[in-house]
Every structure is written in structure tokens, then in C-alpha cells.
Amino acid sequence: SRAVGKGLDTTTREAWEALPPALRKDIDHPDASLWKAIATTQAREDGFSFTSISKLAEIQGFQPREKLTATQSRSLARTAEDIGLAIVPDARITGRAYAWSDEVVLFQPEGRAAAQPESGYGAASCMLELGMVIAGADGTVDPEELGSIERFLDDQFRLSSNESRRLKAYGILLGKKPPIISSLSKSLRDALNVDQRAMIGKYLVGVAAAKGTID
């Protein structure tokens, strides 16, 4: 209201974000066409669109830097949700900032774009990361190893269709560039007790032995 009174531009992303949710639903997000162009023109048959953080950051007006700040990373994830897209990985879920060179996946979800904190998706994505660390330890991720990971996640977690698609997209990304264990170990030590670590250890040995041998 003050911006309108001063004659300022009210069609910017900042102005849209300042609106209460009840008013946002009647007004298109200023950046929606740019994000959706990336999500649709580059989409594969499975609906996943792979793009770089640098492209999305430029739309957001961020200056190039090796790594975005935590605030900038959350802002990108929030913008994707505001526009109605799912972004994988979601910096708000992983707690890790994006690098300028990172690759992410965008897709059009069914219904709400957000993953619910209480759903178990965060824990499932952590288990996926751990499994991919082991699967990629020999330089390649084999179908048997990926199948072992998927069976474990299906058995342990009851996720919505959108969350399952998020996990599928994340698995594809991690297959290209498996994470390193040092990036996960501290958070796991802080979050898990000894019994939980033992259960996860059995799961990881199962992934490693999926091909019939342990490298």
C-alpha cells in the first residue's frame, strides 16, 4: 500500500512477496514465465527438467559467486514453490547452500509443490545420499545397487507421489555426481543414536553387496 502511494513499481518479485497469501493467488509471480520456460522447454519424457543454479540465480538477480549464501539458496527454493514448481534438491530441506555450478531438477508437481517437513522425505533423501555414497564408491552406480537403495526406501518410508518423484529426481542427480561421506557424517552423528547407526550400517553393506561382491 505504501509502495503504491509512492508511485513505486509494484510488479517486482519483492513486491509480490510482500503481499499476503490471500492476494498472491490472484496475481502471477513476476518471474513465473522465466522459470516455467526452463521447466517446460527442457523437460524430458519423465517431466524432469535439468538446469543450472546459475540460470535460476540470474533470474533472481544474484551476482555470480562460487557459492550462494544460505539466504540466497532458500530464496531460490521458495521462489520455485511460489511459482508452483518443485526444485530438487531443496536447500530448505538439505540445509546446504547451492554452488553457482550446481545442477538441479525442476518439475511440475501434483497439487502443492512443497515437501512436508513431517512426512519423512528429509530422512529418505538422507538415506538416498548415504546409499549413493556407497554405490558410487567404485566410480559407477550399478543398476543392482540402485535397486537395493530403492527397495530399502520403499520399505522404510511412505511418501506421497510428489515426494517419490522428488526422490527419483534426486537419485538421478546423485548418480551423475555421488556425494562424499564427509559432507554427511557430522549431521548423522548428531542426529542418530548407536542403534540407528547400526541399522543404517546394515543397509549400506547391503548396497555394497548388491552385485554379489564388495569392492
C-alpha positions in Angstrom: 0.0 0.0 0.0 2.8 2.4 0.8 4.6 1.5 -2.4 1.5 2.2 -4.4 1.1 5.5 -2.6 4.7 6.5 -3.5 4.2 5.5 -7.1 6.8 2.7 -6.9 6.9 -0.3 -9.2 4.7 -3.0 -7.7 5.3 -5.7 -10.3 8.7 -6.8 -8.9 9.3 -10.1 -7.1 9.9 -8.2 -3.9 6.5 -6.5 -4.1 4.8 -9.8 -4.9 6.5 -11.5 -1.9 5.3 -8.6 0.3 1.7 -9.4 -0.5 -0.4 -11.6 2.0 -1.0 -15.1 0.6 -4.7 -14.4 0.1 -3.8 -11.7 -2.5 -0.9 -13.6 -4.1 -3.2 -16.3 -5.5 -4.8 -13.8 -7.8 -1.6 -12.3 -9.2 1.0 -14.2 -11.3 4.5 -14.2 -9.9 6.7 -11.7 -11.8 9.3 -14.4 -12.6 6.9 -17.2 -13.4 7.2 -17.1 -17.2 11.0 -17.3 -17.0 11.1 -20.3 -14.6 8.3 -22.2 -16.4 10.1 -21.7 -19.7 13.1 -23.6 -18.3 10.8 -26.2 -16.7 8.9 -26.9 -19.9 11.3 -26.4 -22.8 14.0 -28.6 -21.3 11.6 -31.2 -19.8 12.4 -34.9 -20.5 9.7 -37.6 -21.1 9.5 -38.1 -17.3 8.7 -34.4 -16.8 12.1 -33.6 -15.2 14.0 -30.5 -16.4 17.7 -30.3 -15.6 19.1 -26.8 -15.3 21.9 -25.0 -13.6 21.6 -22.9 -10.4 23.4 -20.1 -12.3 20.4 -19.7 -14.7 18.0 -19.5 -11.8 20.2 -17.2 -9.8 20.5 -14.8 -12.7 16.7 -14.6 -12.9 16.7 -13.8 -9.2 19.2 -11.0 -9.8 22.1 -12.6 -7.9 25.6 -11.7 -8.9 27.9 -14.6 -9.9 29.8 -16.2 -7.0 31.3 -19.6 -6.3 28.7 -20.4 -3.7 25.4 -18.8 -2.9 24.6 -17.7 0.6 22.2 -19.8 2.7 19.6 -16.9 2.4 20.0 -16.8 -1.4 19.7 -20.6 -1.6 16.5 -20.6 0.4 15.2 -17.7 -1.7 15.6 -19.8 -4.9 13.8 -22.8 -3.3 11.0 -20.6 -2.0 10.6 -18.9 -5.4 10.2 -22.3 -7.1 7.5 -23.2 -4.7 5.7 -19.8 -5.1 5.6 -20.4 -8.8 4.3 -23.9 -8.3 7.4 -25.9 -9.2 9.3 -28.5 -7.2 13.1 -28.0 -7.1 15.5 -30.8 -6.3 17.5 -30.7 -4.1 15.6 -28.1 -2.0 18.1 -26.1 0.1 15.5 -25.7 2.8 15.4 -29.4 3.3 19.1 -30.3 2.8 20.3 -27.2 4.8 23.1 -26.8 2.3 23.7 -23.8 0.1 23.9 -24.1 -3.7 27.1 -23.7 -5.6 26.9 -21.5 -8.7 27.8 -24.5 -10.9 25.3 -26.9 -9.2 22.7 -28.7 -11.3 19.1 -29.1 -10.1 15.9 -30.6 -11.3 12.6 -28.7 -11.8 9.2 -30.4 -12.3 5.5 -29.7 -12.2 4.1 -31.5 -9.1 0.6 -32.6 -8.5 -1.0 -30.2 -6.1 1.2 -28.4 -3.6 4.9 -28.0 -4.6 6.3 -28.2 -1.0 7.5 -31.3 0.7 6.0 -31.5 4.2 8.6 -31.5 7.0 6.8 -34.2 8.9 6.5 -36.6 6.0 9.8 -38.4 6.3 11.1 -37.1 3.0 14.1 -35.4 4.6 15.1 -38.7 6.2 14.5 -40.6 3.0 16.7 -38.2 1.0 19.4 -38.5 3.6 19.3 -42.3 3.2 19.4 -41.9 -0.5 22.5 -39.8 -0.2 24.2 -42.4 2.0 23.3 -45.2 -0.3 24.7 -43.3 -3.3 27.9 -42.7 -1.5 28.5 -46.4 -1.2 27.1 -47.2 -4.7 29.4 -44.7 -6.3 32.5 -45.7 -4.3 33.9 -47.7 -7.2 33.3 -44.9 -9.7 30.0 -46.1 -11.1 26.4 -46.6 -9.8 25.2 -50.0 -11.0 21.5 -51.0 -11.5 21.7 -53.6 -8.8 23.0 -51.1 -6.3 20.3 -48.5 -7.3 17.7 -51.3 -6.9 18.9 -52.1 -3.4 18.6 -48.5 -2.4 15.1 -48.1 -3.9 13.8 -51.2 -2.2 15.1 -50.0 1.2 13.5 -46.6 0.8 10.2 -48.1 -0.4 10.1 -50.4 2.7 11.1 -47.8 5.2 9.2 -44.7 4.1 5.6 -44.0 3.0 6.0 -40.9 0.7 3.4 -39.1 -1.4 3.7 -39.4 -5.2 5.3 -35.9 -5.4 7.8 -36.8 -2.7 8.6 -40.1 -4.6 9.2 -38.1 -7.7 11.5 -35.7 -5.8 13.4 -38.8 -4.6 13.6 -40.2 -8.1 14.9 -36.9 -9.5 17.5 -36.6 -6.6 18.7 -40.2 -7.4 19.3 -39.2 -11.0 21.3 -36.2 -9.9 23.3 -38.1 -7.4 24.0 -40.8 -10.0 25.8 -38.2 -12.0 27.8 -36.8 -9.1 27.6 -39.0 -5.9 28.1 -37.1 -2.6 31.1 -37.6 -0.4 30.7 -39.1 3.1 32.5 -36.2 4.8 29.6 -33.9 3.8 27.1 -36.1 5.6 28.9 -37.6 8.6 28.7 -34.8 11.2 24.9 -34.4 10.7 24.4 -38.1 11.0 26.5 -38.4 14.2 24.4 -35.5 15.7 21.1 -37.0 14.7 21.4 -40.7 15.2 21.9 -43.0 18.2 24.1 -46.1 18.1 21.2 -48.5 17.3 20.1 -46.3 14.4 23.6 -46.1 13.1 23.8 -50.0 13.2 20.6 -50.3 11.2 22.0 -47.8 8.6 25.3 -49.7 8.5 23.4 -52.9 7.5 21.6 -51.1 4.8 24.9 -49.7 3.4 26.5 -53.1 3.5 23.5 -54.4 1.6 24.0 -51.7 -1.1 27.7 -52.5 -1.3 27.0 -56.3 -1.7 24.1 -55.8 -4.2 26.3 -57.0 -7.2 27.4 -60.1 -5.3 30.8 -58.8 -4.4 32.0 -56.0 -2.1 34.7 -53.7 -3.7 
